[in-house]
Amino acid sequence: MGGAVVDEGPTGIKAPDGGWGWAVLFGCFIITGFSYAFPKAVSVFFKELIHEFGIGYSDTAWISSILLAMLYGTGPLCSVCVNRFGCRPVMFVGGLFASLGMVAASFCTSIIQIYLTTGVITGLGLALNFQPSLIMLNRYFNKRRPIANGLAAAGSPVFLSALSPLGQLLQDHYGWRGGFLILGGLLLNCCVCAALMRPLVAPQASGGTGPGKQPQRPSQQLLDLSVFRDRGFLIYAVAASIMVLGLFVPPVFVVSYAKDLGVPDTKAAFLLTILGFIDIFARPTAGFITGLKKVRPYSVYLFSFAMFFNGFTDLTGSTASDYGGLVVFCIFFGISYGMVGALQFEVLMAIVGTQKFSSAIGLVLLLEAMAVLIGPPSGGKLRDATGVYKYVFILAGAEVLTSSLVLLLGNFCCIGGRRPQAQATQPEVVASEEEKLHKPPVDMGVDSREVEHFLKAEPEKNGEVAHTPETSV
């Protein structure tokens, strides 16, 4: 039983784009489902919690908000842990934390205790699973990365479609305490997913290492702050931070909105199932379209359109006055929300590349944490003050629309709207060049150490897509 293999990144390793990567994709699918669907599905229990503790809508909204804030705000901590211990052990500990938080919440006697258990402990556990799973997915896929991201992101709507009615069923039969206890048991499946995250190991050069020796690994910073020197990264971070202010507000409040209109509880919870069902098909479709050769260089513009579509849907959804109107809203929101979910991390991967992604995603999630923390509670405060949901949806739509304009104008004005180079649309060319680098000319002797030094000097040719102003935001 050896020690944990530290995941320092796939330096010198070509992304397999398949093989065991499909098992990693399956694990990432489940982790993404729990991470993004859980904060929304737990809203099914809000009405019971309001009656149990005598609190308001804004107080219960803090549960989902703290969950999301932990998922985002602990990004740098997750990056440091992954770079120090590797993805697999970090995810295993995270699965235990996620389950422990929900089990402990079932014994809580105050809303503050639920904040600490469901919000902080379970949120931390989900964060320790979510970010490492994305890092592993990025390492196993390069050419097929957009569709892999789309399929993994589809875990969110699939689990939302299942967890929302399941939560309502558990509440009806066992109460909110029994429901929390059973959901805590389900979260132990995160530990199973952790076992699937097998690190990529570089092939040993002949004669380079002995039988009892481990190949030397390059030193790596626990948190790479050099990404802040990238203008594309800064524009993306600002736009994403504004976006999450309103992105998660409608799914959190749509069930309570329907119940407030007099819709039965089970029928109201079915709205999240509709949203999730549409989202299931929207995410892989968006990933497939983004992976097309002629579309992939313009992924940032497609991402900006997805945000604009989502914000516009929120504004039109504010006019809904009956159950039918909310159903129509959930259909279009599911399409736009799925596009955003499938593209957000694909665009970030294209900006910073493989080597810096583990640090970049942690820093982006940290910047988004404050926005996530105040988003749903501010919507709850607005609802408590006005007594109607119209203004909540209008505020959320305005925030997401603003983020789309920031990303679009920032990319066009600060980075430049130049035409992307052909390399960005043809990742297989990069792969073929990388294969050639491993084959020295027949008529010329080449020192293996010189080849290794040359490959390390040009990481963009080793399993990464060449970046242009268009793909770097």
C-alpha atoms as one frame of an Amber mdcrd trajectory, in Angstrom:
protein
   0.000   0.000   0.000   1.928   2.998  -1.269   1.312   6.642  -0.577  -1.008
   8.855  -2.557   0.203   9.937  -5.971   0.436  13.693  -6.123  -1.370  15.126
  -9.143   1.026  17.730 -10.412  -0.521  17.940 -13.851   0.004  16.121 -17.105
   3.412  17.562 -17.953   4.815  15.420 -20.734   1.635  13.336 -20.994  -0.747
  13.538 -23.921  -4.418  13.599 -22.909  -5.799  10.142 -23.853  -9.217  11.538
 -24.915 -10.823   8.232 -23.999  -9.924   4.969 -22.300 -10.129   5.379 -18.532
 -11.151   8.965 -19.250 -14.736   7.738 -19.729 -14.734   6.424 -16.149 -13.407
   9.786 -14.991 -16.162  11.472 -17.000 -18.776   9.293 -15.291 -17.441  10.237
 -11.869 -17.357  13.911 -12.827 -20.961  13.599 -14.045 -22.102  12.394 -10.612
 -20.034  14.941  -8.675 -21.297  17.821 -10.826 -24.838  16.582 -10.295 -24.539
  16.623  -6.526 -22.587  19.903  -6.405 -24.943  22.038  -8.481 -28.291  20.292
  -7.980 -28.075  19.899  -4.212 -28.268  23.634  -3.316 -31.394  23.938  -5.509
 -33.045  20.644  -4.545 -32.762  21.435  -0.834 -35.126  24.368  -1.447 -37.948
  21.784  -1.464 -37.584  21.639   2.330 -37.746  25.432   2.811 -41.469  25.600
   3.517 -41.200  23.016   6.298 -38.182  24.776   7.771 -40.102  28.085   7.791
 -42.883  26.470   9.822 -40.449  24.580  12.062 -38.302  27.530  13.106 -40.654
  30.489  12.468 -38.362  32.231   9.984 -38.768  34.059   6.649 -37.900  33.343
   3.032 -34.602  35.220   3.209 -33.509  33.130   6.230 -34.053  29.815   4.441
 -32.416  31.160   1.282 -29.186  31.431   3.257 -28.964  27.621   3.292 -28.586
  27.412  -0.497 -26.470  30.542  -0.505 -23.979  29.207   2.049 -23.804  25.894
   0.179 -22.914  27.692  -3.046 -20.567  30.090  -1.256 -18.601  27.177   0.196
 -18.556  25.510  -3.214 -17.053  28.689  -4.695 -15.201  30.363  -1.826 -13.018
  27.390  -0.917 -11.577  27.273  -4.440  -8.004  28.255  -3.501  -8.060  25.779
  -0.600  -9.090  23.018  -3.004  -6.348  24.035  -5.434  -3.709  23.870  -2.711
  -4.978  20.491  -1.469  -5.053  19.011  -4.978  -1.554  20.255  -5.824  -0.278
  18.906  -2.489  -2.111  15.586  -2.034  -3.702  14.762  -5.411  -7.309  14.637
  -6.599  -8.309  11.190  -5.323  -7.592  11.592  -1.563  -9.045  15.118  -1.525
 -12.278  13.891  -3.107 -12.556  10.964  -0.699 -12.319  13.280   2.327 -14.801
  15.629   0.659 -17.336  12.824   0.240 -17.138  12.052   3.960 -17.618  15.732
   4.834 -20.619  16.106   2.514 -22.371  13.100   4.052 -21.503  14.056   7.626
 -22.979  17.547   7.205 -26.406  16.317   6.092 -26.550  13.578   8.738 -25.713
  16.107  11.454 -28.305  18.553  10.044 -31.077  16.034  10.660 -30.516  16.491
  14.421 -30.403  20.313  14.389 -32.714  22.381  16.611 -32.085  25.843  15.133
 -31.565  27.429  11.735 -28.047  28.529  12.753 -27.078  24.895  13.287 -28.415
  24.055   9.818 -26.298  26.865   8.387 -23.213  25.255   9.943 -23.995  21.648
   9.031 -25.829  21.726   5.701 -24.248  24.983   4.577 -20.637  24.910   5.774
 -19.756  21.218   6.283 -21.717  19.764   3.344 -20.722  22.734   1.175 -17.040
  22.166   1.957 -17.398  18.474   1.175 -18.994  19.171  -2.201 -16.270  21.726
  -2.993 -13.532  19.188  -2.234 -15.184  16.887  -4.793 -16.257  19.315  -7.491
 -13.035  21.141  -8.310 -10.734  18.064  -8.375 -13.187  16.225 -10.645 -13.022
  19.078 -13.181  -9.226  19.100 -12.983  -9.094  15.369 -13.714 -11.532  15.761
 -16.607  -9.321  18.477 -18.089  -6.294  16.192 -17.862  -7.962  13.222 -19.558
  -9.572  15.144 -22.445  -8.196  17.691 -24.893  -9.546  17.220 -28.415 -12.901
  15.966 -27.089 -12.888  18.364 -24.142 -15.942  20.492 -25.130 -18.237  17.493
 -25.477 -16.738  15.943 -22.320 -17.498  19.159 -20.438 -21.020  19.167 -21.821
 -21.665  15.575 -20.779 -20.210  16.127 -17.302 -22.238  19.313 -16.861 -25.383
  17.352 -17.738 -25.079  15.747 -14.317 -26.525  18.906 -12.781 -29.942  18.767
 -14.537 -30.141  14.970 -14.314 -29.677  15.059 -10.560 -31.914  18.112 -10.231
 -34.703  16.228 -12.005 -34.274  13.341  -9.591 -33.402  15.061  -6.309 -36.230
  17.607  -6.379 -39.134  15.094  -6.504 -37.135  12.701  -4.302 -36.757  15.433
  -1.677 -40.485  16.159  -1.780 -41.231  12.426  -1.449 -38.863  12.042   1.492
 -40.360  15.094   3.175 -43.895  13.739   2.810 -43.006  10.323   4.255 -40.214
  11.032   6.754 -40.284  14.790   7.340 -37.392  17.125   6.684 -35.206  15.424
   9.307 -35.586  11.981   7.775 -35.077  13.465   4.324 -31.806  15.107   5.362
 -30.598  11.830   6.889 -31.291   9.805   3.727 -29.729  12.472   1.490 -26.632
  12.318   3.684 -26.369   8.606   2.927 -26.683   9.283  -0.810 -23.766  11.719
  -0.660 -21.441   8.856   0.315 -21.446   7.997  -3.394 -18.960  10.856  -3.783
 -16.380   8.576  -2.164 -17.047   5.980  -4.870 -16.453   8.616  -7.540 -13.170
   9.526  -5.850 -11.939   5.982  -6.455 -12.376   6.511 -10.221  -9.954   9.457
 -10.355  -6.812   7.551 -11.325  -3.848   9.909 -11.850  -2.121  10.014 -15.212
   1.419   8.646 -14.966   4.154   9.589 -17.411   5.783   6.659 -19.213   9.257
   5.900 -17.866  12.135   6.399 -20.278  14.255   3.285 -20.856  17.220   3.320
 -18.510  16.059   6.552 -16.934  14.888   5.134 -13.618  15.681   2.000 -11.732
  13.203  -0.612 -10.512  12.887   0.985  -7.093  13.032   4.604  -8.189  10.169
   6.971  -8.867  10.384   9.334 -11.853  11.277  12.853 -10.816   8.450  15.343
 -10.979   8.878  19.044 -11.649   8.243  21.355  -8.726   4.866  23.081  -8.824
   3.420  26.054  -6.976   0.557  25.233  -4.642  -1.320  28.273  -5.975  -0.231
  29.993  -9.190  -1.113  33.700  -9.009   0.468  34.521 -12.361  -2.938  34.035
 -14.036  -3.863  37.531 -12.844  -1.422  38.905 -15.432  -3.649  37.477 -18.179
  -6.169  40.091 -19.361  -8.443  37.390 -20.688  -8.571  35.738 -17.280  -9.360
  39.048 -15.556 -12.227  39.813 -17.945 -13.626  36.326 -17.497 -13.391  36.550
 -13.692 -15.198  39.905 -13.537 -17.969  38.789 -15.897 -18.467  35.460 -14.109
 -18.631  37.184 -10.707 -21.417  39.479 -11.916 -23.206  36.572 -13.583 -23.484
  34.416 -10.462 -25.195  37.271  -8.602 -28.388  36.409 -10.454 -27.745  33.043
 -12.131 -28.839  30.851  -9.207 -31.695  33.036  -7.962 -34.567  31.777 -10.205
 -34.021  28.022  -9.556 -33.938  28.677  -5.810 -37.206  30.637  -5.778 -39.285
  29.134  -8.596 -40.759  26.370  -6.383 -41.697  28.822  -3.624 -43.069  31.161
  -6.311 -45.413  28.429  -7.553 -46.504  27.519  -4.023 -47.241  31.190  -3.363
 -49.588  31.146  -6.387 -51.529  28.286  -4.777 -49.960  25.440  -6.762 -49.849
  22.096  -4.841 -46.463  21.182  -3.382 -45.810  18.166  -5.598 -46.812  20.050
  -8.738 -44.638  23.001  -7.747 -41.608  20.758  -7.201 -42.194  19.344 -10.699
 -41.089  22.718 -12.111 -37.486  21.909 -11.203 -37.921  18.553 -12.928 -39.033
  20.323 -16.119 -36.105  22.729 -15.875 -33.720  19.857 -15.305 -35.110  17.733
 -18.126 -34.566  20.526 -20.650 -31.142  21.210 -19.171 -30.161  17.551 -19.687
 -30.269  17.963 -23.468 -29.077  21.579 -23.565 -25.660  20.919 -21.998 -24.387
  18.072 -24.226 -25.794  19.879 -27.271 -23.949  23.070 -26.339 -20.771  21.062
 -25.747 -21.080  19.321 -29.114 -21.632  22.606 -30.961 -18.699  24.249 -29.166
 -16.446  21.352 -30.159 -16.979  21.948 -33.878 -13.838  23.173 -35.622 -15.400
  26.367 -36.906 -17.117  27.195 -33.602 -14.522  26.359 -30.946 -12.351  29.485
 -31.526 -15.444  31.642 -30.904 -16.531  29.863 -27.700 -16.264  33.089 -25.710
 -18.869  34.774 -27.919 -21.147  31.747 -27.614 -20.728  31.936 -23.840 -21.631
  35.629 -23.886 -24.761  34.864 -25.911 -25.744  32.129 -23.438 -25.555  34.619
 -20.563 -27.580  37.193 -22.509 -30.223  34.555 -23.295 -30.400  33.569 -19.627
 -30.817  37.144 -18.425 -33.494  37.888 -21.023 -35.374  34.740 -19.926 -35.373
  35.989 -16.328 -36.844  39.316 -17.388 -39.649  37.705 -19.389 -40.256  35.132
 -16.647 -41.038  37.931 -14.212 -44.374  38.407 -16.017 -45.568  34.839 -15.212
 -48.845  34.877 -13.261 -49.912  31.227 -13.305 -48.477  27.710 -13.418 -48.463
  27.613 -17.230 -46.354  30.737 -17.384 -43.844  29.251 -14.960 -43.644  26.075
 -17.052 -42.765  28.128 -20.150 -40.201  30.061 -18.123 -38.577  26.826 -16.885
 -38.295  25.502 -20.455 -36.398  28.518 -21.767 -34.436  28.942 -18.558 -33.350
  25.301 -18.838 -32.013  25.899 -22.351 -30.054  29.037 -21.464 -28.902  27.688
 -18.099 -27.640  24.527 -19.777 -25.642  26.538 -22.294 -24.008  28.546 -19.509
 -23.229  25.401 -17.513 -21.643  23.623 -20.471 -19.494  26.573 -21.585 -18.275
  28.294 -18.423 -15.388  25.949 -17.593 -14.612  25.107 -21.222 -13.952  28.818
 -21.822 -11.781  29.039 -18.686  -9.765  25.988 -19.791  -9.175  27.625 -23.166
  -7.989  30.819 -21.462  -5.360  29.524 -19.048  -4.389  26.099 -20.422  -3.832
  22.787 -18.658  -0.953  23.670 -16.352  -2.616  26.676 -14.702  -6.192  25.421
 -14.675  -6.081  23.916 -11.160  -5.068  27.297  -9.718  -7.214  29.396 -12.072
 -10.464  27.614 -11.270  -9.826  27.999  -7.550  -9.212  31.722  -7.860 -12.248
  32.246 -10.094 -14.493  30.385  -7.682 -13.157  32.512  -4.815 -13.935  35.727
  -6.691 -17.440  34.454  -7.375 -18.032  33.384  -3.775 -19.165  36.765  -2.423
 -21.571  37.199  -5.320 -23.004  33.722  -4.731 -23.320  34.425  -1.007 -25.417
  37.574  -1.403 -27.402  36.559  -4.503 -30.269  34.357  -3.195 -30.582  36.142
   0.202 -30.871  39.529  -1.521 -33.647  38.049  -3.655 -35.345  36.795  -0.497
 -35.061  40.236   1.127 -36.560  41.837  -1.970 -39.435  39.347  -1.914 -40.067
  39.949   1.812 -40.059  43.712   1.261 -42.339  43.771  -1.820 -44.397  40.606
  -1.332 -44.061  39.679  -5.047 -41.544  37.680  -7.059 -41.596  39.888 -10.147
 -38.845  42.184  -8.892 -36.697  39.247  -7.803 -36.612  37.877 -11.345 -36.069
  41.333 -12.843 -33.058  41.938 -10.587 -31.559  38.538 -11.446 -32.067  39.101
 -15.175 -30.434  42.539 -15.080 -27.358  41.146 -13.334 -26.868  38.304 -15.832
 -27.420  40.646 -18.798 -24.740  42.979 -17.411 -22.255  40.113 -17.162 -22.802
  39.167 -20.804 -22.040  42.723 -21.906 -18.900  42.849 -19.756 -17.573  39.655
 -21.331 -18.494  40.656 -24.885 -17.196  44.234 -24.745 -14.160  43.294 -22.686
 -13.142  40.626 -25.181 -13.753  42.812 -28.224 -12.196  46.041 -26.909  -9.419
  44.879 -24.579  -8.281  41.688 -26.305  -9.154  42.546 -29.885 -11.558  41.037
 -32.390  -8.897  39.549 -34.637  -9.626  36.440 -36.635  -8.434  33.278 -34.847
  -5.543  31.341 -36.282  -6.127  27.997 -37.900  -4.305  26.168 -35.119  -7.033
  26.989 -32.651  -9.644  25.206 -34.754  -7.507  22.165 -35.511  -6.325  20.553
 -32.263  -5.478  17.359 -34.106  -2.715  19.255 -35.939  -1.152  20.081 -32.601
  -1.387  16.446 -31.611   0.317  15.308 -34.795   3.111  17.824 -34.235   3.488
  16.557 -30.697   3.883  13.007 -32.010   6.564  14.189 -34.395   8.490  15.715
 -31.500   8.807  12.291 -29.916  10.361  10.884 -33.164  13.909  12.094 -33.792
  15.090  12.114 -37.423  16.429   8.791 -38.623  19.722  10.193 -39.838  20.437
  12.269 -36.758  21.296  11.265 -33.162  19.366  13.177 -30.552  20.016  13.244
 -26.829  16.912  12.248 -24.852  17.612  14.973 -22.304  17.532  17.612 -25.025
  14.165  16.324 -26.254  12.765  16.379 -22.720  14.019  19.936 -22.196  12.527
  21.036 -25.520   9.114  19.538 -24.661   9.054  21.236 -21.286   9.960  24.547
 -22.913   6.887  24.388 -25.169   3.981  22.997 -23.115   1.420  24.392 -25.522
   2.415  21.690 -28.003   2.056  18.910 -25.496  -1.628  18.085 -25.219  -2.959
  21.661 -25.238  -4.772  23.669 -27.849  -2.852  26.646 -29.188  -4.381  29.825
 -27.786  -5.268  32.938 -29.725  -6.864  36.236 -28.681 -10.252  34.714 -29.544
  -9.872  31.600 -27.387  -8.231  33.542 -24.542 -11.259  35.815 -24.106
